[in-house]
Amino acid sequence: MPEEKEWYTIQELAAMFGVSYSKLRGEINALANINVIKVRSQPGNQKVQEIHKESIPLIKQATGA
């Protein structure tokens, strides 16, 4: 990862993993629904989801990235 941050948007992760936004969003929603990853709404913009850095390895595994 180019910059170590605590929270990443789906767009940022899609660019890092080289996968489509829609595929990644689906995987993130599925993992969030079973409470295995940390997801929050972006402060100041409730429409944008942010994913905690500790959840990234699980998301990478789920997407095959």
C-alpha positions as CSV (number, residue, x, y, z in Angstrom):
1,M,0.0,0.0,0.0
2,P,1.4,3.4,-1.0
3,E,0.3,5.2,2.2
4,E,-0.5,3.6,5.5
5,K,-3.9,4.9,6.6
6,E,-6.3,3.5,9.2
7,W,-9.4,3.7,6.9
8,Y,-9.7,3.2,3.1
9,T,-12.6,3.8,0.8
10,I,-13.8,1.1,-1.6
11,Q,-12.5,3.1,-4.5
12,E,-9.0,3.2,-3.0
13,L,-9.0,-0.5,-2.4
14,A,-10.3,-1.3,-5.9
15,A,-7.5,0.7,-7.4
16,M,-4.9,-1.0,-5.1
17,F,-6.2,-4.5,-5.8
18,G,-6.9,-4.0,-9.5
19,V,-10.5,-5.2,-9.3
20,S,-13.7,-3.5,-10.2
21,Y,-15.6,-1.3,-7.7
22,S,-18.8,-3.3,-8.1
23,K,-17.0,-6.7,-7.4
24,L,-15.2,-5.3,-4.4
25,R,-18.4,-3.6,-3.0
26,G,-20.3,-6.9,-3.2
27,E,-17.5,-8.7,-1.3
28,I,-17.3,-6.0,1.3
29,N,-21.0,-5.9,1.8
30,A,-21.1,-9.7,2.2
31,L,-18.2,-9.7,4.7
32,A,-19.7,-6.7,6.6
33,N,-23.1,-8.5,6.9
34,I,-21.5,-11.4,8.7
35,N,-19.4,-9.0,10.9
36,V,-16.0,-10.3,9.9
37,I,-14.6,-6.9,8.7
38,K,-14.7,-3.3,10.1
39,V,-16.7,-0.9,8.0
40,R,-17.9,2.6,8.8
41,S,-19.6,5.5,7.1
42,Q,-17.1,8.2,6.2
43,P,-17.4,11.1,8.6
44,G,-19.1,14.0,6.8
45,N,-20.4,11.8,4.0
46,Q,-22.7,9.0,5.1
47,K,-22.9,7.6,1.5
48,V,-19.2,6.6,1.4
49,Q,-18.1,3.4,3.2
50,E,-14.6,3.1,4.7
51,I,-12.9,-0.1,5.5
52,H,-10.4,-0.5,8.4
53,K,-6.8,-1.5,7.4
54,E,-7.0,-4.7,9.6
55,S,-9.8,-5.9,7.3
56,I,-7.8,-5.6,4.1
57,P,-6.2,-9.1,4.2
58,L,-9.6,-10.8,4.4
59,I,-10.9,-8.7,1.6
60,K,-7.9,-9.5,-0.6
61,Q,-8.4,-13.2,0.1
62,A,-12.2,-13.0,-0.7
63,T,-11.6,-11.2,-4.0
64,G,-8.6,-13.2,-5.1
65,A,-6.5,-10.0,-5.4
